[in-house]
Amino acid sequence: MDAIIRVTNVTINHLKNVKHGKFKTNTSFEQIDCADVVGFYGQNGSGKTAVVEAFSLLKSLLHIEALPKKTKKLIYFGESAIELVFEFLIANSFGKYFVKYTIVLKEGTERLVVTDETLSYKENISKKRFKDILSKSDRIISVRNKKMTTFSENDRVTMMVAERMAVDNATSFIFRKELQEVWQAVLNEEEQEIMQNIQHHFKKDFHVIDTTQYGLLVANIIMPFSVHIENIRGNIPYELKDTMLLPKDVFTTIEKVIEQTNVVLKTIIPGLFIKVRKIHIEKMDSGEDGVRFEFLSIKEDIELPLRSESEGVLKIISILSTLIAVYNNPNACVVIDELDAGIFEYLLGELLEVISENGKGQLFFTSHNLRILEVLPIQHLWFTTMNEENRYLQLKGVKKLNNARDIYLRAVQLGGQDELIYNETNMYDIKKSFRKAGNIIG
């Protein structure tokens, strides 16, 4: 059978303004190939973006990319390290497993670095305990609880080189390619399969779309195409101010993405479709032939440059390939910060309702638009709190026929939940502050 890998629980400690927070998804082994849509709501500055940041760090670790510079100030003020725990369900040809990936990040010379890292698993059998596959604590390394000192000289050298490269390049140690030869010789077949499931299968279908990408779009500089077709994944930045030159293979990918996107686009924005206009073949700086092209939007036989469309339309086009993946692929895991930005609320509600009821993959998003609270089941929604020790909760007192939007607004105004979810503001104080500020400049 093809493996299916899903996120089930995430714990965040000391990341940005989250001292401690934990949330879970709705995935189970019984519904492992059903859609799992998880939304985050809350006051500005209360921890929603920290969820996206946690997933972004996971993506960097899986892709062996350098972690963020310490100037980004991701560690909670006064703390020395970030700790993240990602828990997964895996169903593969060997069986069903719970898998846990734990990471501790501290400030290095220039960037965050991994000091502790453990990948462990247990079978889906009662009373089974987690067993470590690979772990590193500072410079103490073990594979299946076998210390590095007990390995052959060649294996010890390989592990020390991988550890040094991980520290010097601010990357994961566990997922470095240099280690593969070692763990393939030591792990049993089911453990090797779990490593492959996380290191390759989950990584391949994992997308994180943050506000940096949306900011470039709003500034009319770049529209980042998130790509998820066949065996091609990633992000292709399209420069909105002019035509673009791309290698032939990348251009072919763009054509496929647009073909896929148009199928859905014309149903959610009636009459609109995108055309790729090939201009000519042109030599690139590398010496290879490239294709110069431009995007056109076509509606009622009127062709205009795509950059003339609204930011909402461009936002939908840029993420649509990944939403199509969530609908069709049980392994797709897509994280989008501020999903509602620029998108008409009724359309957004319809899109999420369709994906939630009929899709197959996982979608995590943050939003401010309360329309979504009317269409998603309450178990799919998490709300940030004012308690830095317990940042995420689900609303209580919501019955099957209740409107989660009404319950949330009532909680904002009157409280009644286990934690305070809104730091109360006062309209009189706001009016007074505006007048006072006006006197300063006037």
C-alpha positions as CSV (number, residue, x, y, z in Angstrom):
1,M,0.0,0.0,0.0
2,D,1.0,3.6,-0.5
3,A,2.0,5.3,2.8
4,I,-0.1,8.0,4.3
5,I,1.4,10.4,6.8
6,R,-0.6,12.9,8.8
7,V,0.0,15.5,11.5
8,T,-1.9,14.7,14.7
9,N,-0.5,17.0,17.5
10,V,1.8,19.9,17.7
11,T,3.4,21.3,20.8
12,I,5.1,24.8,20.8
13,N,7.3,26.0,23.6
14,H,9.0,29.4,23.7
15,L,8.4,30.4,20.1
16,K,7.7,34.1,19.5
17,N,4.9,35.0,21.9
18,V,3.9,31.5,22.7
19,K,5.4,30.3,26.0
20,H,3.4,27.0,25.8
21,G,0.7,25.9,23.4
22,K,-0.6,22.7,22.1
23,F,-3.2,21.8,19.5
24,K,-4.4,18.6,17.8
25,T,-6.0,17.7,14.5
26,N,-8.9,15.5,13.7
27,T,-7.0,12.8,11.9
28,S,-7.3,9.2,13.1
29,F,-6.3,5.8,11.6
30,E,-10.1,5.3,10.8
31,Q,-10.2,8.5,8.8
32,I,-6.6,8.9,7.7
33,D,-7.6,9.6,4.1
34,C,-10.3,12.2,4.8
35,A,-9.9,15.9,4.8
36,D,-8.6,17.6,7.9
37,V,-9.0,21.4,7.9
38,V,-7.7,23.2,10.9
39,G,-8.3,27.0,11.4
40,F,-6.7,29.4,13.9
41,Y,-8.4,32.6,15.1
42,G,-7.6,35.2,17.7
43,Q,-6.6,38.7,18.6
44,N,-3.7,40.3,16.8
45,G,-0.4,39.3,18.4
46,S,-1.8,36.3,20.3
47,G,0.0,33.4,18.7
48,K,-1.6,32.6,15.3
49,T,1.5,33.2,13.2
50,A,3.6,31.2,15.7
51,V,1.7,28.1,14.4
52,V,2.9,29.0,10.8
53,E,6.4,29.7,12.0
54,A,6.6,26.3,13.7
55,F,5.6,24.6,10.5
56,S,8.1,26.7,8.6
57,L,10.9,25.6,10.9
58,L,9.8,22.0,10.4
59,K,10.0,22.5,6.6
60,S,13.5,24.0,6.8
61,L,14.6,21.0,8.9
62,L,13.2,18.5,6.5
63,H,14.7,20.2,3.5
64,I,18.1,20.6,5.2
65,E,17.8,24.3,4.8
66,A,19.6,26.8,7.0
67,L,17.5,27.9,10.0
68,P,16.5,31.5,10.4
69,K,19.0,34.1,11.5
70,K,18.9,34.9,15.2
71,T,18.1,38.5,14.4
72,K,14.6,37.3,13.6
73,K,14.1,37.0,17.4
74,L,12.0,33.8,17.3
75,I,12.9,32.7,20.9
76,Y,10.4,33.8,23.5
77,F,11.8,36.8,25.5
78,G,13.9,35.6,28.4
79,E,14.1,32.0,27.4
80,S,17.1,30.2,26.0
81,A,15.6,27.7,23.5
82,I,12.6,26.8,21.4
83,E,11.1,23.4,21.8
84,L,8.8,21.9,19.1
85,V,7.1,18.5,19.1
86,F,5.4,17.2,16.0
87,E,3.4,14.0,16.2
88,F,2.3,12.0,13.2
89,L,0.2,9.0,12.2
90,I,1.7,6.8,9.6
91,A,0.0,3.9,7.8
92,N,2.3,2.0,5.4
93,S,2.9,-1.5,4.1
94,F,4.4,-2.6,7.5
95,G,1.5,-1.4,9.7
96,K,0.2,1.6,11.6
97,Y,2.5,3.8,13.7
98,F,2.6,6.8,16.0
99,V,5.7,8.9,15.2
100,K,7.1,11.8,17.2
101,Y,9.7,14.4,16.2
102,T,11.1,16.6,18.9
103,I,13.5,19.5,18.3
104,V,15.3,22.0,20.5
105,L,16.6,25.2,18.9
106,K,19.0,27.7,20.4
107,E,20.9,30.7,19.1
108,G,24.2,30.0,17.4
109,T,26.8,32.5,16.1
110,E,24.5,33.8,13.4
111,R,21.5,31.5,13.2
112,L,19.3,29.2,15.2
113,V,20.9,25.8,15.6
114,V,19.6,22.4,16.5
115,T,20.9,21.2,19.9
116,D,18.5,18.3,20.6
117,E,16.7,16.3,18.0
118,T,14.8,12.9,18.4
119,L,12.7,10.9,16.0
120,S,10.8,8.1,17.8
121,Y,7.9,5.7,17.1
122,K,5.6,3.1,18.5
123,E,3.2,0.6,16.9
124,N,-0.5,1.1,17.0
125,I,-0.8,-1.6,19.7
126,S,-2.0,-1.0,23.3
127,K,0.6,-0.4,25.9
128,K,3.5,-0.1,23.4
129,R,6.1,2.6,24.2
130,F,7.9,5.0,22.0
131,K,11.3,3.8,20.8
132,D,14.0,6.1,19.5
133,I,15.1,5.7,15.9
134,L,17.6,8.5,15.9
135,S,18.5,11.1,18.5
136,K,21.1,13.8,19.2
137,S,21.5,15.7,22.4
138,D,24.2,18.3,22.1
139,R,27.0,16.1,20.7
140,I,25.7,12.8,22.1
141,I,24.4,10.7,19.2
142,S,22.6,7.4,19.1
143,V,20.8,5.2,16.6
144,R,18.2,2.8,18.0
145,N,19.7,3.7,21.5
146,K,23.1,2.4,20.3
147,K,25.6,5.1,21.2
148,M,27.9,6.5,18.5
149,T,31.0,5.2,20.5
150,T,29.9,1.6,19.8
151,F,29.9,2.0,16.0
152,S,32.8,1.2,13.7
153,E,35.4,3.9,13.0
154,N,33.9,4.6,9.5
155,D,30.4,5.0,10.9
156,R,31.6,7.2,13.8
157,V,33.5,9.5,11.3
158,T,30.3,9.7,9.1
159,M,28.2,10.7,12.1
160,M,30.7,13.2,13.4
161,V,30.9,14.8,9.9
162,A,27.1,14.9,9.6
163,E,26.9,16.5,13.1
164,R,29.6,19.1,12.3
165,M,27.9,20.0,9.0
166,A,24.5,20.3,10.7
167,V,26.0,22.7,13.3
168,D,28.0,24.7,10.7
169,N,25.2,25.0,8.3
170,A,22.4,25.4,10.9
171,T,20.4,22.4,9.6
172,S,18.8,19.3,11.0
173,F,21.2,16.4,11.9
174,I,18.7,13.5,11.7
175,F,17.7,14.2,8.1
176,R,21.1,14.8,6.6
177,K,21.9,12.6,3.6
178,E,25.3,11.7,5.0
179,L,23.6,9.7,7.7
180,Q,21.5,7.5,5.4
181,E,24.2,4.9,4.9
182,V,24.5,4.5,8.7
183,W,20.9,4.2,9.5
184,Q,20.2,1.9,6.6
185,A,22.7,-0.6,8.0
186,V,21.3,-0.4,11.6
187,L,17.6,0.1,11.4
188,N,15.1,-2.7,10.7
189,E,12.9,-2.6,7.7
190,E,9.9,-1.0,9.4
191,E,12.1,1.7,10.9
192,Q,13.7,2.4,7.6
193,E,10.3,2.8,6.1
194,I,9.3,5.3,8.7
195,M,12.4,7.3,8.0
196,Q,11.5,7.3,4.3
197,N,7.9,8.3,5.1
198,I,8.9,11.4,7.0
199,Q,12.1,12.3,5.2
200,H,10.7,11.9,1.6
201,H,7.0,11.3,1.4
202,F,5.8,13.8,3.9
203,K,8.4,16.4,2.9
204,K,7.4,16.1,-0.8
205,D,3.7,17.1,-0.1
206,F,4.3,19.7,2.6
207,H,3.8,23.4,1.7
208,V,4.0,26.4,3.9
209,I,2.7,29.7,2.5
210,D,3.5,32.7,4.8
211,T,2.7,36.4,4.7
212,T,6.1,37.2,3.1
213,Q,4.8,35.7,-0.2
214,Y,1.5,37.6,0.1
215,G,3.3,40.8,0.8
216,L,5.3,40.6,-2.4
217,L,2.0,40.0,-4.3
218,V,0.3,43.0,-2.7
219,A,3.3,45.2,-3.6
220,N,2.8,44.1,-7.2
221,I,6.3,42.7,-7.3
222,I,6.0,38.9,-7.4
223,M,3.2,36.4,-7.6
224,P,4.5,33.1,-6.1
225,F,3.0,30.1,-7.8
226,S,2.8,27.3,-5.3
227,V,3.1,24.1,-7.4
228,H,1.8,20.7,-6.6
229,I,1.4,18.6,-9.8
230,E,2.5,15.0,-10.5
231,N,6.1,14.8,-9.1
232,I,6.7,18.5,-9.2
233,R,6.5,20.5,-5.9
234,G,7.7,23.9,-4.9
235,N,7.3,27.6,-5.6
236,I,7.8,29.5,-8.9
237,P,8.0,33.3,-8.5
238,Y,6.4,35.2,-11.3
239,E,7.5,38.8,-11.7
240,L,4.3,40.9,-12.1
241,K,5.9,44.0,-13.7
242,D,7.1,42.5,-16.9
243,T,7.5,39.4,-19.0
244,M,9.5,36.5,-17.6
245,L,12.3,34.3,-18.8
246,L,12.4,30.7,-17.6
247,P,14.2,27.5,-18.5
248,K,12.2,25.3,-20.9
249,D,11.4,22.6,-18.2
250,V,10.2,25.2,-15.7
251,F,8.1,26.9,-18.4
252,T,6.5,23.5,-19.1
253,T,5.7,23.1,-15.4
254,I,4.0,26.6,-15.4
255,E,1.9,25.6,-18.4
256,K,0.7,22.4,-16.5
257,V,0.0,24.4,-13.3
258,I,-2.2,26.9,-15.3
259,E,-4.0,24.1,-17.1
260,Q,-4.8,22.6,-13.7
261,T,-5.7,25.9,-12.1
262,N,-8.1,27.0,-14.9
263,V,-10.2,23.9,-14.4
264,V,-11.2,25.2,-10.9
265,L,-10.7,28.9,-11.4
266,K,-13.6,29.3,-13.9
267,T,-15.9,27.7,-11.4
268,I,-15.1,30.1,-8.5
269,I,-14.6,33.2,-10.6
270,P,-17.1,32.6,-13.4
271,G,-15.8,33.4,-16.9
272,L,-12.1,34.0,-15.9
273,F,-9.2,31.9,-17.1
274,I,-5.5,32.4,-17.4
275,K,-3.5,32.1,-20.6
276,V,0.2,31.6,-20.9
277,R,1.4,33.6,-23.9
278,K,4.7,32.4,-25.3
279,I,6.7,35.3,-26.8
280,H,9.9,33.7,-28.0
281,I,12.9,31.5,-27.3
282,E,15.8,33.5,-25.7
283,K,19.3,32.6,-24.5
284,M,19.7,32.7,-20.7
285,D,22.8,33.8,-18.8
286,S,23.7,30.1,-18.4
287,G,23.8,29.6,-22.1
288,E,20.7,27.4,-22.3
289,D,17.6,28.2,-24.2
290,G,14.8,29.8,-22.2
291,V,11.2,30.8,-22.9
292,R,10.1,34.4,-22.5
293,F,6.4,34.6,-21.7
294,E,3.7,36.5,-20.0
295,F,0.4,35.7,-18.2
296,L,-2.9,37.0,-19.5
297,S,-6.2,37.0,-17.8
298,I,-9.1,36.4,-20.2
299,K,-12.8,37.3,-19.5
300,E,-15.5,37.7,-22.1
301,D,-12.9,37.7,-24.9
302,I,-11.0,40.6,-23.3
303,E,-7.3,39.9,-22.7
304,L,-5.3,41.8,-20.1
305,P,-2.0,41.3,-18.4
306,L,-2.5,39.2,-15.3
307,R,-1.0,41.9,-13.2
308,S,-4.1,44.0,-13.8
309,E,-6.2,41.6,-11.8
310,S,-7.0,42.4,-8.1
311,E,-4.8,41.1,-5.3
312,G,-7.6,38.7,-4.3
313,V,-7.7,37.0,-7.7
314,L,-3.9,36.8,-7.8
315,K,-3.9,35.3,-4.2
316,I,-6.4,32.6,-5.3
317,I,-4.4,31.8,-8.4
318,S,-1.1,31.6,-6.5
319,I,-2.4,29.1,-3.9
320,L,-5.0,27.1,-6.0
321,S,-2.6,24.3,-7.0
322,T,-2.0,23.5,-3.3
323,L,-5.7,23.6,-2.5
324,I,-6.4,21.2,-5.4
325,A,-3.7,19.0,-3.8
326,V,-5.5,19.1,-0.4
327,Y,-8.7,18.1,-2.1
328,N,-7.2,15.1,-4.0
329,N,-4.1,13.9,-2.1
330,P,-4.4,12.4,1.4
331,N,-0.7,13.2,2.0
332,A,-0.9,16.8,1.1
333,C,-0.2,19.1,4.1
334,V,-0.6,22.8,3.3
335,V,-0.2,25.6,5.8
336,I,-1.3,29.1,4.9
337,D,-1.0,32.2,7.0
338,E,-3.8,34.8,6.6
339,L,-5.8,32.7,4.1
340,D,-8.6,35.2,4.1
341,A,-6.4,38.2,3.0
342,G,-7.9,39.7,-0.1
343,I,-10.4,36.9,-0.7
344,F,-14.2,37.6,-0.7
345,E,-15.5,36.0,2.5
346,Y,-18.5,34.1,1.0
347,L,-16.2,32.5,-1.7
348,L,-13.7,31.6,1.0
349,G,-16.4,30.0,3.1
350,E,-17.5,27.9,0.1
351,L,-14.0,26.8,-0.8
352,L,-13.3,25.6,2.8
353,E,-16.6,23.9,3.1
354,V,-16.0,22.0,-0.1
355,I,-12.5,20.9,0.9
356,S,-13.6,20.0,4.5
357,E,-16.5,17.9,3.3
358,N,-15.0,16.2,0.3
359,G,-11.2,16.6,0.4
360,K,-8.5,14.1,1.4
361,G,-5.5,16.1,2.7
362,Q,-4.7,18.4,5.6
363,L,-5.0,22.2,5.5
364,F,-3.9,24.5,8.4
365,F,-4.7,28.2,8.1
366,T,-4.9,31.4,10.1
367,S,-7.7,33.9,9.5
368,H,-9.5,36.9,10.8
369,N,-12.7,36.4,8.7
370,L,-15.5,35.1,10.9
371,R,-17.6,33.8,8.0
372,I,-15.5,30.6,8.2
373,L,-16.8,29.9,11.7
374,E,-20.2,29.4,10.2
375,V,-19.2,26.7,7.8
376,L,-16.6,24.6,9.5
377,P,-17.3,22.2,12.4
378,I,-16.2,23.5,15.8
379,Q,-13.7,20.7,16.2
380,H,-11.8,22.1,13.3
381,L,-11.3,25.5,14.9
382,W,-8.7,26.6,17.5
383,F,-8.7,30.0,19.3
384,T,-5.7,31.8,20.7
385,T,-5.9,33.0,24.4
386,M,-4.4,35.7,26.5
387,N,-2.6,33.0,28.6
388,E,0.9,32.7,27.3
389,E,1.2,29.3,29.2
390,N,-1.8,27.9,27.3
391,R,-2.1,29.7,24.0
392,Y,-4.6,27.5,22.1
393,L,-8.0,26.2,23.0
394,Q,-11.2,25.0,21.5
395,L,-14.5,26.6,22.5
396,K,-16.7,24.8,25.0
397,G,-20.5,25.1,25.1
398,V,-20.9,24.6,21.4
399,K,-23.6,22.1,20.5
400,K,-24.1,20.6,17.1
401,L,-26.6,23.2,16.0
402,N,-24.8,26.2,17.5
403,N,-23.2,28.8,15.3
404,A,-19.5,28.9,16.3
405,R,-19.3,32.5,15.2
406,D,-21.9,33.6,17.7
407,I,-20.3,31.5,20.5
408,Y,-16.9,33.1,19.7
409,L,-18.2,36.7,19.7
410,R,-20.0,36.0,23.0
411,A,-16.8,34.7,24.5
412,V,-15.0,37.8,23.3
413,Q,-17.6,40.1,24.9
414,L,-18.5,38.1,28.0
415,G,-15.9,35.4,28.6
416,G,-17.1,32.1,29.9
417,Q,-14.3,30.0,28.4
418,D,-11.5,28.2,30.3
419,E,-9.1,31.0,29.2
420,L,-9.5,34.7,28.4
421,I,-9.5,34.9,24.6
422,Y,-9.6,38.7,24.1
423,N,-7.8,41.4,25.9
424,E,-10.7,43.8,26.3
425,T,-10.6,47.2,24.6
426,N,-12.7,50.2,25.5
427,M,-14.3,52.4,22.9
428,Y,-14.2,55.5,25.1
429,D,-10.5,55.0,25.7
430,I,-9.9,54.6,21.9
431,K,-11.8,57.8,21.1
432,K,-9.9,59.7,23.8
433,S,-6.6,58.4,22.5
434,F,-7.3,59.5,19.0
435,R,-8.2,63.0,20.2
436,K,-5.0,63.2,22.3
437,A,-2.9,62.0,19.4
438,G,-4.4,64.7,17.2
439,N,-3.5,67.4,19.6
440,I,0.1,66.3,19.5
441,I,0.4,66.8,15.7
442,G,-2.1,69.6,15.3
